[in-house]
């Protein structure tokens, strides 16, 4: 979500649109507040609310990127309340892959707040269907891939040393252990294979222990967070992307792999089957099934014709989500919602 937010703001500003960004994770001021458990939340929340109040008074439209759980209650809900108090029309851009479970268990006011927005936007047909089940209308505006940043190279001749990558944070919902266990089986066929896991999160120590248990310390590297500017270089060095997530919507990591010409092997969680056409633009496996993930990745690595076909289909699909196309949808949404304020 942060990646898409940063990219959208940059692209809008390049178009001459005046876009003001209010971050939920701004740096702590003073810096020492970040070392205070529990209290640090207040040091971040209060400045966030103040900046929201000020920005809402200046904006013609508020674009709120929203997720499920505590992220909704602490970040999105306050933005909607402030927008209402300031009389600013709001677009809720809901992006939580766990939306169905959240809506089913959330207090009733959550759905009322969603219904009260000027416009609800989801990045995928998957979330569009979830919203419909709860009586909420929505429009689909997909995630953006900036094709100027990702340049597909020629297929690499990797011999017995293919490079596989996982570009998800180290959170339980992304099930990185499944990718690691799949990689252990891939190493049986390619003894010099490497796996790079790019992301941060609370599961790091557990994952490092699993890598050690499987004897993969020399083959698996954890890079931590990679800056957006450096992500294209990682994909350029990759021969296959593994996406093991258990909950998902429209993962940008898969779009980036498509745009980079990297074949994708992913679970079929959430909205991924709407994004990845099985056997055409990628290979899909059941959630949590490391054996099948390994089998499908080995197919890609051993069959140059299959890899080339997946690569070409992915590249073609990436153009569907390029900025020139998505741009028209966002600008139209902003104009329609801003017109509501002028008419009221």
N, C-alpha and C positions, 0 to 999 in steps of 0.2 A: 504493500500500500504506500509506504514512504517513497519507494522507487517511482511508482506511477505519479504520485503527487509532485515530486521534484521535477519529473520530466514534463508533466502537463504545464506546470507554472512556467518553466523555461520556454516551452514551445509557444504558449500563449503570449508571453512577453515578446518573443521574436515576431509574432504577428501584429504587435502594436497594441495588444490588449493590456489594460492596466490590471494586473493581478497581484493582490496582496496575500502573502502566505502567513498564516498563524499556526505555528508548530505546537504540537502537544508535548514534544520532548526537547524543548529548548534547554540550553546549558543552565546549570544551577547558578544562581547569583544570591549570595556569595558562593564560591566554589565549594567551601567546606560543608555547605548544607547537603551536598550529595553523599556525605559520609554518615548522615544521621538517619538510621532506619525509621520508617513510618513518618517522621517529621518532614523528611525530604519531599514527600508527596505534596504537602502544603506549599513548600517553597516553589514547586513547579506549577501546581494547580492555580494558585491565586494570580500569578502573573499571566497565565494562560487566559483566565476569565477576563482580566482587565484588557488584554490585547483584543480578545474577541469582542468585547463591548465597544471598544474604540473602532475596530475594523467594521463592525456591523453598521455603525453610523455613517461610514463613508461608502459602503458597498451598494451597488444596485442589485446584486445577487450574491448570496452566500452559497458556496459549494462545499458541502460537508462530506468528507470521506469517512465512512462509518464501518465499524466491525461489530462483532458479537461480544457478549459477556461484559466484563468490567470496562473494556474499551468503550462500549456503548454508553454505559452509565456515567463514566468519568469524563469522557471527551465529546462524544456526539450529542448526548442529551443536553448538556449545558449550552452547546452551540445552537441547538434548536430553540431552547428557551430564550436565549438572548436575541436570536433573530426575531422571535415573536414580539418580544418587548420593544425592539427597535423598529418593528414594522418592515423588516427586510425579507423579501421572498427567498426561499431556500430550496436548493436541490440536495437531496440525500443521495449520495453515491455509495450505495451499500455494497460491501466487498467481502463479507464474512462467509467462508465456505461452510461454517457450522450454523448458518442462519435457521435452518429448519428446527434443530434442537433448541436453539435459543428462543425462537418465537413461541415454541410449544410450552416452554417453562417460564418465560418472562412475565412480569406483571402486565396487566392489561394496558397500562398507560403507554407501554413501549409501542404497541401496534397503533394506539391512538396518535402518538407523536409521529409515527411514520405516515399515517393517513393524512395528517395535517400539513405535510410538506407540499410545496407548490408542485414538485416533480420528484419522482423516485426513479433512480437510474441504477441498473445493475450492469456489470461487465459481461454477463453470460446468460445464455438461455436457461441454464441450470438454476440460477438465482431468480430469474424471471418466473420460472415454474413454481419455485418455493413461494414467492410473493403472491402468486395467483391463488395458491392453496389457502392463504390467509386473507383473501379478499382484497388484496392490495394491487393496484395497477402499477405498472413500471414500464420503462423503456430500456432497451439494451444498447449501450454504447461500449464497445469492447475496449480492453486494455490496449495501450499504444506500444508499438515497437518502432523505435527510431532507426530506420534502415541506414541512416548516414553513419551510425556508430558500429554496425555489425556487417562485416564484409566476409562472405564465404570464400574460403580458399579451396585449393584442390584437395581431393582426398589424400590423406597421408599414407605413406607406405610404412606401417608401424611394425611389420615383422611379428616377433613374439612379444612386443612391448606396447600394446595399446594403452591409451590414456583415457580413463573413464572419469566423469565428474558428477558431483552432486552439488547443486547450488540452492540449497534450502537451509534455513536456520536450524539450529540444533534443539528443536522443540519436539515433545512427544508426538504431536499430531503429524509430523513429517516422517516419523518412523525410520530414521537413518539406520538403525540396526539391520533392517531388512536389506538395505543396499550393501552394507558391509558384509553380511552373510552371503549375499549373492556374489559379491566380488571375490570372496574366498573360493567359491566354486569356479568362477571365471579364471582364477589363477591356476586351477588344475589344467586348464587348456592353454593358457598363456602365462608361462612362469615368470615373465618379466613385466606383467601388466601393472599399471599404477592407478591408484584412485585418489583424486583430490576432492575433499569435502570443504566447500567454501560457505561459511556461515558462522554465526555465533549463537550461544544459547546455553541454558542450564544443563543440557545433557552431555556436555563435553567430557567430563571425567568418566561418566558411564561408558561413553563411546570409546574413549581411549582404552578403558579396561577391556572392552570387547575386542578391540583390535589386538591388544596384547594376548588375550586368551586364544585368539585364532592365529597367532604368530605372524601378524601382518604389519608389524611396526615399520619395516623398511619400505613397504609398498603403499601405505596409506598416509596421506598428509592432511592435517587440519590447518587451513590457512587463516581462520578467523574471518572477520568481515573484510571483503574486498571492495575498494572504492568503485563507484559506478564507472569511472573513467578507465579502470583496469579490467573490468569484466570481459570486454571483447577479446582481450589477449588470452584469457583463460579458455574461452570457447574455441579460439583459433588453434589451441594446442590439443583439443579434445577429439576423441574418436567415437564417443558415445556418451549420452546423458542418461543417468539413472534418476528417476523421480519416484520415490517410494511412499509418497504421502498417503495418509489415511483419510484426511479431510481436505478438500480443495475446491477451488472455484474456477479460476482461469489463470493458472500460474504463469507469471512473466518469465520464469526460468525456461519454460518450454518454448515460449515465443522467441526468446533470445537464442535458444538452440536452433530453432527453425531458421531464423535469420542468419545464423552463422554456418548453416549447412552441416549441423551435427545431428546424426540420427538419435531418436528418442525412444527409450524404453521406460514406460511409466505404469503405475497402477491406474486402475479405472475409477478412482475415487471421485465423488462429487461431479463437477462439471467437466472433468477431463475428457470423457468420451465425446462431448460437444466440440472440443478443441482438436483432439487427436483422432483421426479416422483410422480405425484399426486396420493394420496391414497396408495402409496407403501412406499416411504421413508419420506413422509411428507404430510401435507395438505395445499393446496393453496387456497387463497381467492383473490377477486378483490382488486385492490389498493384503499385505502381510505374507505373500507367497514368494519367499526369496529363491526357492528352487526354480520356479517358472521364470522369475526375473533373470536369473542366471542363464537359463536355457535360451531365452529370447535375446539377451545381450550377446551370447555366443553365436547365435544365428547371424546377427548384424556384423560381428567381427570376422566371421568366417566366410560370409557370402558378400563379395564386393558388389554384385549386381543388386542384391537387396538393399545394401547400404546406400548405393547410388540412387535407387528409386525413392527411398525414404527421404534422402537428402533433397532431391529435386521437388518432391511434393511438399516438403516442409518450407522450402524457399518460396514456392508459389503461394502457399497459405499465408506466409508472413506478410505478403503484400496486402492481404485483406485487412491487416491491423496497422498499416502504415499511417503516419500522421496526416498526409493529404486527404485520406478518406475519412478518418475519425474526426479530423478538424471540423468538417462541415456539420457533423452531428452535435459536437459540443457548442459551436457557435450558434447553431439554430436553437439549442436548448436554452442557452443564456438569453438570447433575444426574446424568446417566448415568455420566459419567467420574468424577465425585466419588464416586459410589457404589462404584466399583471399589476405591477406596482404603479405604473403610470396611469392605468385605468381605474385603480381603486381610490 
